[in-house]
Amino acid sequence: MNLIYNYCDNNFEAGKVIVALHKDFVCDDSPYCYTRDILSGISFEKTDVIFKSKKKNNKYAMGDIILVYLKSNDKSSAIGAIGKLLSNPYVVHAEPSYLSDVHIIPDDPYFGYLWGIEKIKSPLAWNYTVGSADIVVGVTDSGIDYNHPDIKSNMWSSPNREYINGWDFFYDNGNSMDRSGHGTHVAGTIGAVGNNHIGIAGVCWNVKVASLRIGNNFFSLSAAIAAIDYANTHNMPILNNSWGGRYYSPILKYAIEQYDGLFIASSGNYGENSDIFPVYPACYDSDNIISVAATTPADTLAAFSNYGAKSVDIAAPGTDILSLSLHGEYSTQSGTSMAAPHVAGAAALLKAYAPDLNALDIKNIILSSVTKYPQLEGKILTGGILNVNAMFETANCFAPRHCE
């Protein structure tokens, strides 16, 4: 069944179309196979494979995902091309490369302390572990200021150092430097270096953070899909995704479900019930997603935070969060963007403590160990806020090898 879209908001990249091919389609060695079998009658410049299916025997009809660069930058050309592609028997789905909002609220006053770290009981949890350099957290965002002295030594490089710090999927080059500060702030909450006598400590002191740049003030859907594939290829067990939009993309959902790790997503900053007005990717019903709402120091839902008894899993601190800023600085920011990395950092700690746990194990442990609050009942699936110390206590029962 082909889905019908309303393109009236024009909130997508001109000149690009994302195409999910049928899993049984095989492109032969001919350089013209896409032209011959898929793109006949479509005026395009080139194609890139942005997601390579690793699970050929999966339950989905979708296989590889390609990005088609059209010759025309008129958005109506993209819509026309999608119409043609959807009639092709080798195409499962085609859609524009939508643009997402970043989940952030403008800066609040600088408080100078990490109330969120205290709230989620991180200091107690650090008695179990402060992390491991063997664990990699991918941050799909605006990039990271990888020269910031409080995270520089925790930046990821591929084993052969072919890729240093990460990759820019928006411009398709190796410079994933942050220009807006959003991704740097997110990364600091996850993994700013701890116990180094400067700045702050992330939830996970010792970790490797990969800068997977997918845009600046708006994030590209095609870049996000390519980043997920990259994270899968490089065996990154955790992805933080502090972004989202109203559109439902079957292709993005498919890419997430093909990802072998834990996909942590901010719930959105519309102050609405996501059960009724969903925001994606947080609201996909994929098993490996954790959707995160934002709370205040008073343990109440932040006024801007989306919620949903079915669609939002857990809450975490998200107002006036102190973290890293560009050029070695620090700043406070608010948003569900700031809540999600608390959970990503907790997941990294747990993976360091018990490396054999898979994504679903980690998700179940995190969600079953929250601190419950009456004011969150009926608003959040778990009715509670992340508790990192309780997470380890639950993990000890889940993983008997730690109970000796």
Stockholm file with secondary structure:
# STOCKHOLM 1.0

chainA/1-404         MNLIYNYCDNNFEAGKVIVALHKDFVCDDSPYCYTRDILSGISFEKTDVIFKSKKKNNKYAMGDIILVYLKSNDKSSAIGAIGKLLSNPYVVHAEPSYLSDVHIIPDDPYFGYLWGIEKIKSPLAWNYTVGSADIVVGVTDSGIDYNHPDIKSNMWSSPNREYINGWDFFYDNGNSMDRSGHGTHVAGTIGAVGNNHIGIAGVCWNVKVASLRIGNNFFSLSAAIAAIDYANTHNMPILNNSWGGRYYSPILKYAIEQYDGLFIASSGNYGENSDIFPVYPACYDSDNIISVAATTPADTLAAFSNYGAKSVDIAAPGTDILSLSLHGEYSTQSGTSMAAPHVAGAAALLKAYAPDLNALDIKNIILSSVTKYPQLEGKILTGGILNVNAMFETANCFAPRHCE
#=GR chainA/1-404 SS CCCCCCCTTCCEEEEEEEEEEETTCCCCSCTTHHHHHTCTTCCEEEEEEEECCSCTTSSSSEEEEEEEEESCCCHHHHHHHHHHHTTCTTEEEEEEEEEEEECCBCCCCCCCSCHHHHHTTHHHHTTTCCEEEEEEEEEEESCCCTTCTTTGGGBCBCTTSSSBSEEETTTTBSCCCCSSSHHHHHHHHHHCCCSSSSSCCCSSSEEEEEEEECBSSEEEHHHHHHHHHHHHHTTCCEEEECEEBSCCCHHHHHHHHHCSSEEEEECCSSCSBTTTSCCBTTTSCCTTEEEEEEECTTSSBCTTCCBBTTTCCEEEECSSEEEECGGGCEEEEBSHHHHHHHHHHHHHHHHHHCTTCCHHHHHHHHHHTCEECGGGBTTBSSCEECCHHHHHHHHHHHSGGGCC
#=GC SS_cons         CCCCCCCTTCCEEEEEEEEEEETTCCCCSCTTHHHHHTCTTCCEEEEEEEECCSCTTSSSSEEEEEEEEESCCCHHHHHHHHHHHTTCTTEEEEEEEEEEEECCBCCCCCCCSCHHHHHTTHHHHTTTCCEEEEEEEEEEESCCCTTCTTTGGGBCBCTTSSSBSEEETTTTBSCCCCSSSHHHHHHHHHHCCCSSSSSCCCSSSEEEEEEEECBSSEEEHHHHHHHHHHHHHTTCCEEEECEEBSCCCHHHHHHHHHCSSEEEEECCSSCSBTTTSCCBTTTSCCTTEEEEEEECTTSSBCTTCCBBTTTCCEEEECSSEEEECGGGCEEEEBSHHHHHHHHHHHHHHHHHHCTTCCHHHHHHHHHHTCEECGGGBTTBSSCEECCHHHHHHHHHHHSGGGCC
//
